[in-house]
Structure formats: structure tokens, C-alpha cells
């Protein structure tokens, strides 16, 4: 009987998944990445195919999930200090990319039409507690 893998996390880019894969493997957990080569070839399809899937053996899933929970997924500044929400002062703040302004939308359209990567993206931060979106200057 072949071992069964279970998806325990999904990532937009393979670099994130590779870091977590290394952490889990250092704990003795066998890890398999799915769709990472496709996304490395064309990052714009990441959302369409559901991102890079990080899979572990079903028997190791609970232990791997516990290790994932111990890793801080929230943003820090250049000095390693947690970024706090200006609205509720929570440290559960994550960075995301957006194409809401004209410059990033135009870059996206050029990338889409000519099959190249967008050369401009606007990064913002979002609080997981109060859902406030903000910039850091």
C-alpha cells in the first residue's frame, strides 16, 4: 500500500513553501510540494490553480500542523519588531499585494497581454483582527 499524502498548507509562491518544507524536514517529516514547478514557470497562475500545496504523510499531519502553528506568519519591520495595526493595535498584520491603483492595474494588463510578469505591484498590510488595510511609511 502506498503512503497517503495530506495537504496541510497552500502558498502563493514556491519560495514560501520551500522555507516551510525545510523546517518540517528538519523535524523528520517527509514533505512533498505540488504545483510548485508550474507556479515557478508562470507565477500569474498561482491563484487559478490554488497555489503551491504542501503535503505530508497522513500519519504526520497533526505533528506538521502543530509545527506550522508555531511559526509566526505575521509581518515584522526591518528591525524584526512586529508591525501593529493603527486601528486596533493588534500585531496580527500580514502583507499582501494589490492592483487597486492605475499604475499597478496598467502593469498587470501589460503583463497579461504580453505574457510577462508585472513590473509594479503595490504592497499593503491588513490586520487579521479588524480587517483594516494600511501602508507603512
MOWO-V416305 format. One line per field, one symbol per residue. psi: psi as a letter, one per 30 degrees, with the letter a starting at -180 (. if undefined). A space follows every 10 residues. Layout:
psi->???
This chain:
psi->klkkkkkflk kelfeeeeee eeeeefggkk kkkkgeeeee ejffgeeegg akkjklkefg eeeeeeeeff kjglklafgg kkkkkfefgk gikkklklhf leeeeeeeee eeegglkkgk kkklkkkfef gkkllk.
